[in-house]
Amino acid sequence: MIEQTIFANASLILHDQVVRGALVVKDGVIAGIDQGSNVPNGAIDLGGDFLAPGLVELHTDNLERHLSPRPKVDWPYRAAILAHDRELAGTGITTVFDAIRVGSIVSGSSKRYGKYARRMAGEILGMRSAGLLRISHHIHLRAEICSETLVDELAEFTPEDRIGIVSMMDHTPGQRQFADLSKFETYVRGKYTFGDQEYLDYVDFLYGLQAKFGSSHEAATVLAAQHLGAALASHDDTTAEQVVTSQAYGVTLAEFPTTVAAANACHIHGIATIMGAPNLIRGGSHSGNVAAAELAELDRLDILSSDYVPSGLLMAAVQLGDLWNDLPRGMATVTSQPAKAVGLTDRGTLREGQRADLVRFMKLEGTPVLKETWSDGERVF
């Protein structure tokens, strides 16, 4: 028996316009779109609320927050995954690339952290196969260049894991995200309560890791992305020269470029620019880097990521729509644009044949209020 649902009297956010109409879903797929405010018998009357494609998240650290809800507290993996999954469904995210760190620090006196990526990815993939997750989960490997075990950890993954994204992360102080050392000190000492000498020793230790492993770890990450068939992303590009290097590596996504110069270079070289929703909502970067709004005004912002605040993704997309006076364009940064960037052609727009990943929301004085989320035609929030 074919299962059919009709969402009527909705403000449908299409790829280029917002129209009042009805959307028909059959067996988890969009089967038709009609214009008008008519409500057929048996249809769900949305009362003019917005209906948009489900949100596509390419980079979120939210899972790690559930894994470690307090300093030095480890939470069971499956419980953390389930909580993370339910939270994202409640923010309108229907496709997520869970960012999992690869590369650990196992020596030194401060801030050691061990490996967990292979086990975590296995748990996510297993739960996905068993149908235990409400939304569509994919894997994003965050390759920590400034670590000790990156090469061995990357080798634990194979093409059968269907890794979606591999990103190169170099958090060595004094460059990229933390070009301003004072911002790095504020962040690290606030998070880890280092004393004066402990902080200085930690910085020296990181410099040593970068000098020893930086080049070889970058090369290993590029090869791993090629082997796994994953999209390759750079992280915190600061200069045009770094972007040129990224292009030579085969990078197609630039996560959180820190300057206008880097964003301009990405645009020139055809690399999609991802900026953080919290940056846009807060009006600036917490690290003192370029503001997302500035890049949006320069037409140098292609995709938004919730980064560390899942609920910020829809809010920032609507805010971008207001900034550009173009709600479909703002919503595209969290739907069709990220889907296209990772080769997901079955979602991200409201059109026939697409997955019925949907979000219903209204606006309250400019702020979106999420009412319902559907993933693959099933209501998950």
ZITARA-V389446 format. One record per residue. RES is the residue in three letters. OMEGA is omega in degrees with one decimal (999 if undefined). D_LAST is the distance of its C-alpha to the last C-alpha in Angstrom with 2 decimals. Layout:
res=RES omega=OMEGA d_last=D_LAST
res=RES omega=OMEGA d_last=D_LAST
This chain:
res=MET omega=179.1 d_last=24.48
res=ILE omega=176.6 d_last=22.53
res=GLU omega=-176.7 d_last=19.01
res=GLN omega=174.5 d_last=18.61
res=THR omega=176.8 d_last=16.09
res=ILE omega=174.9 d_last=17.42
res=PHE omega=-172.9 d_last=15.67
res=ALA omega=177.2 d_last=18.68
res=ASN omega=-177.6 d_last=20.14
res=ALA omega=169.6 d_last=17.98
res=SER omega=-174.0 d_last=19.32
res=LEU omega=178.2 d_last=19.01
res=ILE omega=178.7 d_last=19.50
res=LEU omega=-173.1 d_last=21.91
res=HIS omega=-175.9 d_last=23.95
res=ASP omega=-178.7 d_last=26.68
res=GLN omega=173.3 d_last=25.77
res=VAL omega=-178.2 d_last=23.35
res=VAL omega=173.5 d_last=24.07
res=ARG omega=-177.9 d_last=23.10
res=GLY omega=-178.7 d_last=22.26
res=ALA omega=178.6 d_last=20.31
res=LEU omega=-177.3 d_last=18.57
res=VAL omega=178.1 d_last=19.05
res=VAL omega=175.5 d_last=17.10
res=LYS omega=178.7 d_last=19.10
res=ASP omega=174.1 d_last=18.36
res=GLY omega=-178.1 d_last=15.70
res=VAL omega=176.2 d_last=18.10
res=ILE omega=-174.0 d_last=18.74
res=ALA omega=-180.0 d_last=21.83
res=GLY omega=177.1 d_last=22.93
res=ILE omega=178.4 d_last=22.78
res=ASP omega=178.1 d_last=24.88
res=GLN omega=179.3 d_last=25.88
res=GLY omega=-177.0 d_last=26.27
res=SER omega=180.0 d_last=24.55
res=ASN omega=178.0 d_last=25.33
res=VAL omega=-179.8 d_last=22.76
res=PRO omega=176.2 d_last=23.86
res=ASN omega=178.5 d_last=23.81
res=GLY omega=179.7 d_last=20.59
res=ALA omega=174.2 d_last=18.62
res=ILE omega=-179.2 d_last=15.52
res=ASP omega=-178.8 d_last=17.15
res=LEU omega=173.7 d_last=15.28
res=GLY omega=179.3 d_last=18.26
res=GLY omega=177.7 d_last=19.05
res=ASP omega=177.1 d_last=15.79
res=PHE omega=171.8 d_last=15.62
res=LEU omega=-174.7 d_last=14.11
res=ALA omega=173.5 d_last=14.60
res=PRO omega=174.3 d_last=14.42
res=GLY omega=-176.0 d_last=11.80
res=LEU omega=-179.7 d_last=13.40
res=VAL omega=-175.6 d_last=15.96
res=GLU omega=-177.3 d_last=17.01
res=LEU omega=-176.3 d_last=20.55
res=HIS omega=174.1 d_last=21.47
res=THR omega=175.8 d_last=19.60
res=ASP omega=-172.5 d_last=21.34
res=ASN omega=-179.8 d_last=18.26
res=LEU omega=-179.4 d_last=18.78
res=GLU omega=177.0 d_last=22.29
res=ARG omega=178.0 d_last=21.20
res=HIS omega=178.4 d_last=19.47
res=LEU omega=-178.8 d_last=22.62
res=SER omega=-175.4 d_last=24.87
res=PRO omega=174.5 d_last=23.35
res=ARG omega=177.0 d_last=26.95
res=PRO omega=177.6 d_last=30.18
res=LYS omega=175.6 d_last=31.70
res=VAL omega=177.3 d_last=28.77
res=ASP omega=-178.1 d_last=27.47
res=TRP omega=179.1 d_last=24.24
res=PRO omega=-173.6 d_last=23.84
res=TYR omega=-174.9 d_last=22.52
res=ARG omega=178.1 d_last=20.09
res=ALA omega=179.1 d_last=18.59
res=ALA omega=179.9 d_last=18.32
res=ILE omega=-179.9 d_last=16.69
res=LEU omega=179.7 d_last=13.99
res=ALA omega=177.7 d_last=13.35
res=HIS omega=-179.5 d_last=13.49
res=ASP omega=-178.9 d_last=11.12
res=ARG omega=180.0 d_last=8.31
res=GLU omega=-178.6 d_last=9.45
res=LEU omega=177.1 d_last=9.55
res=ALA omega=-179.6 d_last=6.09
res=GLY omega=176.1 d_last=5.59
res=THR omega=178.3 d_last=8.63
res=GLY omega=178.2 d_last=8.25
res=ILE omega=-179.5 d_last=10.40
res=THR omega=173.4 d_last=10.44
res=THR omega=-178.1 d_last=14.04
res=VAL omega=170.1 d_last=15.71
res=PHE omega=-175.3 d_last=19.34
res=ASP omega=-179.4 d_last=19.59
res=ALA omega=-178.5 d_last=22.80
res=ILE omega=-178.7 d_last=25.08
res=ARG omega=170.2 d_last=28.54
res=VAL omega=-175.8 d_last=31.57
res=GLY omega=-174.2 d_last=34.89
res=SER omega=172.6 d_last=35.92
res=ILE omega=-173.7 d_last=38.65
res=VAL omega=176.5 d_last=40.60
res=SER omega=-176.9 d_last=43.79
res=GLY omega=-174.8 d_last=44.81
res=SER omega=-174.4 d_last=44.73
res=SER omega=172.1 d_last=41.53
res=LYS omega=171.2 d_last=37.83
res=ARG omega=172.0 d_last=37.97
res=TYR omega=-173.4 d_last=34.83
res=GLY omega=-176.9 d_last=34.70
res=LYS omega=177.3 d_last=33.08
res=TYR omega=-168.6 d_last=29.68
res=ALA omega=-175.3 d_last=28.49
res=ARG omega=-179.5 d_last=29.70
res=ARG omega=-179.0 d_last=28.27
res=MET omega=178.9 d_last=24.86
res=ALA omega=178.6 d_last=24.67
res=GLY omega=178.7 d_last=25.76
res=GLU omega=-179.6 d_last=23.05
res=ILE omega=-178.4 d_last=20.28
res=LEU omega=178.7 d_last=22.03
res=GLY omega=179.4 d_last=22.61
res=MET omega=176.3 d_last=19.06
res=ARG omega=-179.8 d_last=18.02
res=SER omega=-178.7 d_last=20.85
res=ALA omega=178.9 d_last=19.94
res=GLY omega=-176.1 d_last=16.44
res=LEU omega=-175.7 d_last=14.98
res=LEU omega=-174.9 d_last=12.60
res=ARG omega=-177.8 d_last=9.14
res=ILE omega=-175.1 d_last=10.37
res=SER omega=-177.3 d_last=14.03
res=HIS omega=176.1 d_last=16.29
res=HIS omega=-174.5 d_last=19.87
res=ILE omega=174.7 d_last=22.68
res=HIS omega=179.2 d_last=24.37
res=LEU omega=177.0 d_last=27.61
res=ARG omega=-175.9 d_last=28.83
res=ALA omega=-179.6 d_last=32.57
res=GLU omega=-179.4 d_last=34.30
res=ILE omega=-178.6 d_last=37.74
res=CYS omega=179.2 d_last=39.10
res=SER omega=-175.8 d_last=38.81
res=GLU omega=-169.0 d_last=41.10
res=THR omega=-171.3 d_last=39.40
res=LEU omega=-175.4 d_last=37.53
res=VAL omega=-179.2 d_last=39.66
res=ASP omega=-178.9 d_last=39.43
res=GLU omega=177.1 d_last=35.65
res=LEU omega=-177.3 d_last=35.14
res=ALA omega=179.9 d_last=37.48
res=GLU omega=-178.4 d_last=35.11
res=PHE omega=-179.0 d_last=32.80
res=THR omega=177.7 d_last=33.69
res=PRO omega=179.0 d_last=32.61
res=GLU omega=178.6 d_last=30.99
res=ASP omega=177.7 d_last=28.26
res=ARG omega=178.0 d_last=27.16
res=ILE omega=-176.5 d_last=26.87
res=GLY omega=-176.0 d_last=25.38
res=ILE omega=167.7 d_last=26.85
res=VAL omega=-179.1 d_last=29.73
res=SER omega=179.3 d_last=30.48
res=MET omega=-178.3 d_last=33.71
res=MET omega=174.9 d_last=33.39
res=ASP omega=-177.0 d_last=36.57
res=HIS omega=175.8 d_last=36.13
res=THR omega=-178.0 d_last=39.89
res=PRO omega=177.4 d_last=40.83
res=GLY omega=178.1 d_last=42.87
res=GLN omega=179.4 d_last=41.16
res=ARG omega=-175.1 d_last=37.98
res=GLN omega=-175.7 d_last=35.17
res=PHE omega=174.7 d_last=37.71
res=ALA omega=175.4 d_last=40.79
res=ASP omega=-176.4 d_last=41.38
res=LEU omega=179.9 d_last=42.41
res=SER omega=177.0 d_last=41.96
res=LYS omega=178.3 d_last=38.21
res=PHE omega=-179.4 d_last=38.10
res=GLU omega=178.9 d_last=40.06
res=THR omega=-178.5 d_last=37.84
res=TYR omega=-174.3 d_last=34.70
res=VAL omega=-176.4 d_last=36.30
res=ARG omega=175.6 d_last=38.23
res=GLY omega=-176.3 d_last=35.34
res=LYS omega=-172.3 d_last=33.11
res=TYR omega=178.2 d_last=35.82
res=THR omega=176.1 d_last=38.42
res=PHE omega=167.6 d_last=41.29
res=GLY omega=-175.8 d_last=44.79
res=ASP omega=-176.1 d_last=47.06
res=GLN omega=179.2 d_last=48.78
res=GLU omega=177.7 d_last=45.75
res=TYR omega=-179.7 d_last=43.92
res=LEU omega=178.1 d_last=46.96
res=ASP omega=-179.9 d_last=47.31
res=TYR omega=177.9 d_last=43.69
res=VAL omega=178.2 d_last=44.15
res=ASP omega=178.5 d_last=47.34
res=PHE omega=179.2 d_last=45.64
res=LEU omega=176.4 d_last=42.96
res=TYR omega=179.7 d_last=45.73
res=GLY omega=177.7 d_last=47.47
res=LEU omega=-178.3 d_last=44.46
res=GLN omega=179.8 d_last=44.00
res=ALA omega=-176.2 d_last=47.73
res=LYS omega=-170.2 d_last=47.83
res=PHE omega=-170.2 d_last=44.71
res=GLY omega=-175.5 d_last=43.40
res=SER omega=-177.7 d_last=45.04
res=SER omega=179.3 d_last=44.68
res=HIS omega=175.5 d_last=41.00
res=GLU omega=-179.4 d_last=40.27
res=ALA omega=-179.9 d_last=42.19
res=ALA omega=-179.9 d_last=40.43
res=THR omega=178.1 d_last=36.98
res=VAL omega=179.7 d_last=38.03
res=LEU omega=179.7 d_last=39.44
res=ALA omega=179.2 d_last=36.37
res=ALA omega=178.1 d_last=34.09
res=GLN omega=-178.8 d_last=36.61
res=HIS omega=-176.2 d_last=36.87
res=LEU omega=-177.7 d_last=33.14
res=GLY omega=-176.0 d_last=32.62
res=ALA omega=170.8 d_last=30.16
res=ALA omega=-179.6 d_last=29.91
res=LEU omega=-178.9 d_last=32.00
res=ALA omega=169.3 d_last=30.99
res=SER omega=-176.4 d_last=33.22
res=HIS omega=174.2 d_last=32.21
res=ASP omega=172.9 d_last=33.68
res=ASP omega=-176.3 d_last=36.48
res=THR omega=-176.1 d_last=38.95
res=THR omega=176.1 d_last=41.93
res=ALA omega=179.9 d_last=42.70
res=GLU omega=177.3 d_last=44.60
res=GLN omega=178.9 d_last=41.57
res=VAL omega=176.5 d_last=39.73
res=VAL omega=176.3 d_last=42.74
res=THR omega=178.6 d_last=42.57
res=SER omega=180.0 d_last=38.86
res=GLN omega=179.2 d_last=39.68
res=ALA omega=177.5 d_last=42.48
res=TYR omega=-176.0 d_last=40.13
res=GLY omega=179.0 d_last=37.87
res=VAL omega=176.4 d_last=35.05
res=THR omega=-179.6 d_last=32.69
res=LEU omega=176.2 d_last=30.16
res=ALA omega=-179.7 d_last=31.26
res=GLU omega=170.7 d_last=28.84
res=PHE omega=172.6 d_last=29.61
res=PRO omega=-169.7 d_last=33.25
res=THR omega=-178.1 d_last=35.00
res=THR omega=174.3 d_last=37.54
res=VAL omega=-179.7 d_last=38.12
res=ALA omega=179.5 d_last=40.80
res=ALA omega=179.0 d_last=38.44
res=ALA omega=176.3 d_last=35.87
res=ASN omega=179.8 d_last=38.78
res=ALA omega=176.7 d_last=40.00
res=CYS omega=179.9 d_last=36.61
res=HIS omega=-179.5 d_last=36.67
res=ILE omega=-174.9 d_last=40.23
res=HIS omega=175.7 d_last=39.51
res=GLY omega=177.9 d_last=36.38
res=ILE omega=-178.5 d_last=34.01
res=ALA omega=-178.1 d_last=30.51
res=THR omega=177.2 d_last=29.89
res=ILE omega=175.2 d_last=26.66
res=MET omega=-175.3 d_last=26.34
res=GLY omega=175.6 d_last=24.08
res=ALA omega=178.4 d_last=21.61
res=PRO omega=177.2 d_last=22.91
res=ASN omega=-178.7 d_last=26.39
res=LEU omega=-176.1 d_last=25.64
res=ILE omega=-178.7 d_last=23.88
res=ARG omega=-178.9 d_last=26.60
res=GLY omega=179.0 d_last=29.34
res=GLY omega=-179.2 d_last=30.77
res=SER omega=177.5 d_last=30.74
res=HIS omega=178.2 d_last=30.95
res=SER omega=178.7 d_last=33.65
res=GLY omega=-178.7 d_last=35.72
res=ASN omega=-173.9 d_last=35.17
res=VAL omega=179.7 d_last=34.65
res=ALA omega=178.2 d_last=32.04
res=ALA omega=-179.8 d_last=29.24
res=ALA omega=178.6 d_last=30.08
res=GLU omega=178.0 d_last=33.66
res=LEU omega=178.2 d_last=32.74
res=ALA omega=179.7 d_last=30.52
res=GLU omega=178.8 d_last=33.52
res=LEU omega=-176.5 d_last=35.72
res=ASP omega=179.6 d_last=33.47
res=ARG omega=178.0 d_last=33.02
res=LEU omega=-176.4 d_last=29.25
res=ASP omega=-172.3 d_last=27.50
res=ILE omega=172.6 d_last=24.18
res=LEU omega=173.2 d_last=22.01
res=SER omega=178.3 d_last=20.55
res=SER omega=177.5 d_last=18.50
res=ASP omega=-176.5 d_last=21.17
res=TYR omega=177.8 d_last=20.57
res=VAL omega=-176.2 d_last=17.91
res=PRO omega=-177.9 d_last=14.53
res=SER omega=-178.8 d_last=13.49
res=GLY omega=-172.5 d_last=16.80
res=LEU omega=178.7 d_last=16.16
res=LEU omega=-179.5 d_last=14.74
res=MET omega=-178.2 d_last=17.13
res=ALA omega=179.0 d_last=20.03
res=ALA omega=177.9 d_last=19.54
res=VAL omega=178.2 d_last=19.75
res=GLN omega=176.1 d_last=22.67
res=LEU omega=177.3 d_last=24.36
res=GLY omega=177.1 d_last=24.03
res=ASP omega=-179.1 d_last=25.85
res=LEU omega=-179.3 d_last=28.41
res=TRP omega=-172.5 d_last=29.18
res=ASN omega=-174.9 d_last=28.83
res=ASP omega=-177.2 d_last=26.80
res=LEU omega=177.5 d_last=23.01
res=PRO omega=178.1 d_last=22.81
res=ARG omega=177.9 d_last=24.85
res=GLY omega=179.6 d_last=22.74
res=MET omega=179.7 d_last=19.51
res=ALA omega=-179.6 d_last=21.58
res=THR omega=179.3 d_last=22.05
res=VAL omega=-178.6 d_last=18.45
res=THR omega=-174.2 d_last=18.09
res=SER omega=-177.4 d_last=21.36
res=GLN omega=177.0 d_last=23.64
res=PRO omega=178.7 d_last=22.06
res=ALA omega=179.7 d_last=21.40
res=LYS omega=-175.7 d_last=25.06
res=ALA omega=-179.3 d_last=26.33
res=VAL omega=173.0 d_last=25.28
res=GLY omega=176.9 d_last=26.13
res=LEU omega=-173.7 d_last=22.77
res=THR omega=-175.3 d_last=23.95
res=ASP omega=-175.8 d_last=21.27
res=ARG omega=175.1 d_last=18.52
res=GLY omega=177.5 d_last=18.42
res=THR omega=173.5 d_last=19.65
res=LEU omega=174.7 d_last=19.10
res=ARG omega=-176.8 d_last=21.98
res=GLU omega=178.7 d_last=23.01
res=GLY omega=179.5 d_last=22.76
res=GLN omega=172.2 d_last=19.90
res=ARG omega=177.0 d_last=16.77
res=ALA omega=169.4 d_last=14.03
res=ASP omega=-168.9 d_last=11.81
res=LEU omega=171.8 d_last=10.61
res=VAL omega=176.2 d_last=9.29
res=ARG omega=178.3 d_last=10.08
res=PHE omega=172.5 d_last=11.82
res=MET omega=176.1 d_last=15.03
res=LYS omega=177.1 d_last=17.81
res=LEU omega=-177.5 d_last=19.33
res=GLU omega=175.7 d_last=22.82
res=GLY omega=-179.2 d_last=21.83
res=THR omega=178.8 d_last=18.75
res=PRO omega=176.0 d_last=15.41
res=VAL omega=-178.7 d_last=12.80
res=LEU omega=179.4 d_last=9.28
res=LYS omega=-177.4 d_last=7.84
res=GLU omega=175.5 d_last=5.23
res=THR omega=174.4 d_last=4.94
res=TRP omega=176.2 d_last=7.02
res=SER omega=-179.6 d_last=9.21
res=ASP omega=177.4 d_last=12.60
res=GLY omega=180.0 d_last=11.86
res=GLU omega=178.5 d_last=9.22
res=ARG omega=-179.0 d_last=5.80
res=VAL omega=175.4 d_last=3.81
res=PHE omega=999 d_last=0.00
